Each structure stands twice: as C-alpha cells, then as structure tokens.
Amino acid sequence: MSDDNEQTSDSGGYTPPRVWTWDRESGGRFAKINRPIAGPTHDRELPVGEHPLQLYSLATPNGVKVTVMLEELLAAGHSGAEYDAWLINIQEGDQFGSGFVAINPNSKIPALQDRSTDPATRVFESGAILLYLAEKFGAFLPTDHASRTAALSWLFWQMGSAPYLGGGFGHFYAYAPTKIEYAIDRFAMETKRQLDVLDRHLADHRFMAGDEYSIADMAIWPWYGGLAAGVLYEAGEFLDVQSYENVQRWTREIAERPAVQRGRMVNRTWGKPESQLHERHDASDFETKTQYEAGERA
Ligand SMILES: N[C@@H](CCC(=O)N[C@@H](CS)C(=O)NCC(=O)O)C(=O)O
C-alpha cells in the first residue's frame, strides 16, 4: 500500500485507482455490452406466441440447457411443455430491453415466462428454470430421496462451477484482448480440476444422478460436454480433454439423444445453416424453418 491508499501492481502495468470509474471500454469480445449498472436501457416489449411457455434465449450453453429440457419433455409426451422460443441477441443488447428486464432483472438469457399460471410466472437463472420445469411436469428429477438429492447437488455444482470455466478460463483463453499467463494458468488449472471431478464421478455412474438421465446432466452437458468435445473455446488440445475418458463416454451418449440434437438448434445463430433454428414455435420448425430452408447456404 502506498501513502494515498492505492494498491500497486508488481507487473508494472496497472495501478488501481482509489475508486474505480467506468470511463472506457475494457476491450475483449463482450466489451460493447458489458456495463456496471443494471436496469433497462430502452423500451421494448417482448413478443408473445400462442403456447403456454414463452422462452427468450440464445443457444449458448446456458440457453441450450433449457431448450434441451423442453424438447425432452415434449419427447416424453408432456404436451403442456409446448413453447415459443424467441431470439435474444445479446451482442445487440436485446437483454437490456424493458420487456426482457421485467422477466429477468439480471439481463441475461435464458428467461422464461409461464403463461399457464394466473398471473404469469417469470423464471430466470437456467438452474431455476430447469428445476421449475422438472417440478411442473414431474420429470427428469428422480423422486427417490438419495437420487433427487444427488441431482440437485450436481445441478447446483454446475451453477457454481461454470463461471470459472466461462467467465474465467473461456474469457482469458479465448476472449480477452491480451493473453495473460497468470489468469490462463489459474483458470486452466481449475477447469481441469472440474473435469477430473466429473471424470471420477462418471467412472461409476452412468449419469450424474445415477442411472437416470436428469436435469443435472442437462445443466452440465452443454458446458462440460462442449468442452470435452473440443468445441467450447476450441480448447480441446490445450486442456487435453481426451484424457477424461468417462466424461467422453457420457458426452457422446447424451449427444445422441434426438431431443438434445433438436434443443441445440433452437435460437442458434451460428454454425451450419441447417443447425440454426432462430425461433421455434412448432415441432415442424426443425424440418421447415432452419436457416438452410430460409435459403442460407454454407
Ligand atoms: N447464471 C446465469 C448465467 C446466464 C448468462 O451468463 N447468460 C449470458 C449468455 S450465456 C448472457 O445473457 N450474457 C449477456 C450479458 O451478460 O449481457 C444462468 O445460468 O442463467
């Protein structure tokens, strides 16, 4: 500490001021949308479709958790899970529109509105949305005490762990404007530790909560399955993901589920045109409304 109470950095690059102020963009991929205040930036009502469930989202790992759950519910015969999925373009700041903020005061996708209740119920935070849907339909959450507790433990493990993977490792490895060895080391170590936690558990469990596929798998797979498949942050080689053999086996088994394949396409705006379904309003949209059908060719 120096006399004026400023903490000095030993890297020689930066000395934090006494009071941080927001006076410039920090750089990096999300610099344009990041800001230190909450609340709406503009008035914009959200569109509403005809189904009971209205989802406002984007096919990032947090978004895919919910579209996979909805497609799994429909595949299991829960017709009350019919939904309209509307695209929220977070790069354009859609999450700061007044209608979206009314559903999620935290301005992050995914956000759900259940209009089958009176008044309509808003749900935000992907883990809370998975739990809400599991309880509403009595599905994908084991009912016996031990397995239910295991599923919830792993669901909350994911919610607490993924920020180290996404906001920590992914940010500094893939998105930050400069490569900072200290930050990449710290978060690569933690990410590999998390992969090892999963690998040891999956050595003697087929799914996260045991024999039954559950919302715990749906929460964990889009993040750690994506990482294991080498698609998330293109970090497969760097993290030696192939060495986590049980995670690999689990990743492949879940990827083969038809509902997972459909869920991944919803609100997706990148990748092959046939893998992108920008909005989903009907089961037939997967055949007729992808970007390929819209005329986009790779
Ligand atoms: N803990 C939240 C995280 C949601 C989240 O980080 N969403 C990101 C996309 S994956 C987002 O909307 N970012 C926009 C922003 O930060 O402005 C959840 O699981 O729902």
Ligand as a Chemical Component Dictionary entry (heavy atoms), coordinates in Angstrom:
data_LIG
# 
_chem_comp.id                   LIG 
_chem_comp.type                 NON-POLYMER 
_chem_comp.pdbx_formal_charge   0 
_chem_comp.three_letter_code    LIG 
# 
loop_
_chem_comp_atom.comp_id 
_chem_comp_atom.atom_id 
_chem_comp_atom.alt_atom_id 
_chem_comp_atom.type_symbol 
_chem_comp_atom.charge 
_chem_comp_atom.model_Cartn_x 
_chem_comp_atom.model_Cartn_y 
_chem_comp_atom.model_Cartn_z 
_chem_comp_atom.pdbx_ordinal 
LIG N1  N1  N 0 -26.254 -17.804 -14.140 1  
LIG C1  C1  C 0 -26.961 -17.436 -15.327 2  
LIG C2  C2  C 0 -25.959 -17.025 -16.378 3  
LIG C3  C3  C 0 -26.626 -16.576 -17.645 4  
LIG C4  C4  C 0 -25.624 -15.929 -18.587 5  
LIG O1  O1  O 0 -24.467 -15.666 -18.242 6  
LIG N2  N2  N 0 -26.087 -15.611 -19.813 7  
LIG C5  C5  C 0 -25.242 -14.957 -20.781 8  
LIG C6  C6  C 0 -25.153 -15.789 -22.055 9  
LIG S1  S1  S 0 -24.557 -17.411 -21.743 10 
LIG C7  C7  C 0 -25.843 -13.600 -21.143 11 
LIG O2  O2  O 0 -27.029 -13.469 -21.320 12 
LIG N3  N3  N 0 -24.996 -12.566 -21.264 13 
LIG C8  C8  C 0 -25.427 -11.268 -21.633 14 
LIG C9  C9  C 0 -24.816 -10.198 -20.777 15 
LIG O3  O3  O 0 -24.013 -10.525 -19.892 16 
LIG O4  O4  O 0 -25.117 -9.022  -21.002 17 
LIG C10 C10 C 0 -27.803 -18.607 -15.809 18 
LIG O5  O5  O 0 -27.340 -19.750 -15.679 19 
LIG O6  O6  O 0 -28.925 -18.402 -16.305 20 
# 
loop_
_chem_comp_bond.comp_id 
_chem_comp_bond.atom_id_1 
_chem_comp_bond.atom_id_2 
_chem_comp_bond.value_order 
_chem_comp_bond.pdbx_ordinal 
LIG N1  C1  SING 1  
LIG C1  C2  SING 2  
LIG C1  C10 SING 3  
LIG C2  C3  SING 4  
LIG C3  C4  SING 5  
LIG C4  O1  DOUB 6  
LIG C4  N2  SING 7  
LIG N2  C5  SING 8  
LIG C5  C6  SING 9  
LIG C5  C7  SING 10 
LIG C6  S1  SING 11 
LIG C7  O2  DOUB 12 
LIG C7  N3  SING 13 
LIG N3  C8  SING 14 
LIG C8  C9  SING 15 
LIG C9  O3  DOUB 16 
LIG C9  O4  SING 17 
LIG C10 O5  DOUB 18 
LIG C10 O6  SING 19 
# 
